[in-house]
Amino acid sequence: MELLHLNYFRHVAEELNVTRAAERLFISQPALSATIKKLERELNTILFHRKGRTISLTENGRLLLQSVEKIEHELTRVQERMVRNDA
């Protein structure tokens, strides 16, 4: 699992629209969809309910989103601390 894939997941979870998330990320929609499917295979779970063009987070998707937000927050904090250490 890569941090980039988690970031992609977060964008899709926020937008609840793969096309809009792909536009925000400046990547193609098929590439983003493939990344989400790969993440689901790695985690052995479904992250989104899909019904036509409508998607919503599954319970495991909500759990992952909460964790991704915490991970990204911690990464930001450590980067800020490192910048202060270099000053």
PyMOL commands that set and color helices and strands:
alter all, ss='L'
color gray80, all
select helices_A, chain A and resi 3-15+18-25+29-43+59-86
alter helices_A, ss='H'
color red, helices_A
select strands_A, chain A and resi 48-51+54-57
alter strands_A, ss='S'
color yellow, strands_A
deselect
rebuild
show_as cartoon
